[in-house]
């Protein structure tokens, strides 16, 4: 069982009630304020990236679907062509040495990560969109079970990507297929080829996308009325020759700001949204 470092609810793979009880007993349930970095400083530059390799799927980590906190998640049949942008968080000492959803012990010093739906294991390239740093990780755990988080990183991975201090970061996650021609070179690329100049990327909440401009403006006006502020706006885009009108709020200066607004929107009845990073 694992938990988000940014003080969010526990995440674990519930396969059977008996296994669920065992996993929950490892780390407790609810919100944790006791996770953190290792007690001694570790030179992460000496820790290599994960090396993609052909491995059998985890016996326990890949049910067709599972439920956590009332929400059902469907495990992807394949990681081929998976690429997604989103918010990364990290977890550390609280679950060091405890069982992950794949059955392996969690090692906060290893180059691993947790994902809600990728097959276990899957190897991924994670890029910090703010500074260009990249790492290769082995996904061997489930989570993070929190709105608007796409991946949960080991402590070492978070340090290498430069998001340890902030707790979260804007990333792109891309699955790597072992045996592809670029896999070996990608896996041996240093983890610190970073730019000192932050890239310009924006974090948005997208509340809907419509072919009809009228529907988009109706939603925009409804959201702004509920928030008593002109925060929602319309962003136009062309997709396969079709123009869409997207209702968005942002860009946000940090993920906490976005999280707080999501909470407010849910209280006012706006449940549907997705994170967009551009």
Phi, psi and omega in degrees: 000144182226171182212151180288142176289332184275038169058045178252174187296153181300146178235131178206154179273121182259101182264309173227164181297325180292316179293321179300316179299318180297317181292316180297325181292342179291319188231358181085176182233153179100209186262136181251140174238018187244005179279160180177189182282173177296156183288340177238150181289137181239134177279098185288345180294341179270359181259114184285158174295161173294148179252113181303134179208157178288121179222156177286151177294148176299136181294324186256345189267005187228056172290165178298322177203166177205163184238131174228126179052041174083359180248135181265134178243140182249121181289132181293138178292335181207151177265001183303131176068013178287128173208132183208143173257146180181197182258130176257146171234182179215158178226153191223241195294331184302328184244012178299127179087353181268161187291133172271176181293339178275350182100346178282150175289143178284130179238108183291348178268351182270167181266080183228174180201169176239144179216148186287326191229350177294147175300147177255125355272158170225142175261135184227150170261122181248127181244128172283114186289346180276326186233357177083358179294144180229146173222157173251126186233155172259120177276114183228014184215165178256147180128185356279136182268070182215141177305136170073022172242131185260332183206149177242124188260152169294163180302315181297318179298320179296320179295314181297325180278347178083028179242007181301314185295324182273343180086330178221164178203158178271122188225164167242132181245125181229127180289144178247129176266115179305135180100347176292155187298331183264001186295313185296318180291322180295321184289337182259001177293134179305148184278358186243027176283077188247153175269139177282346179260114182302139177284155178269100175230143182246146178254122183233154166257123178255121185264347179175158176223128189228147169284327180275120177294328180298316179296321180296315181290330175295316178294316178305311182295322179295317179295314182296324177295318181293325181273352184056036180198152180271070182265324181282144179216169181257131176238125182267146176208152175257132178224115182054040178081358181253131178275133177242149177247113185258132178265117186227158169233135181133185006285153179263152180279337179202166183289331179297321177298317178295318179300317181296321180290323176301317179300315179296317180297320179296321178299331182263009173095007179260094186272328187273130175193164170213154179279136175231131177240118182222000000 
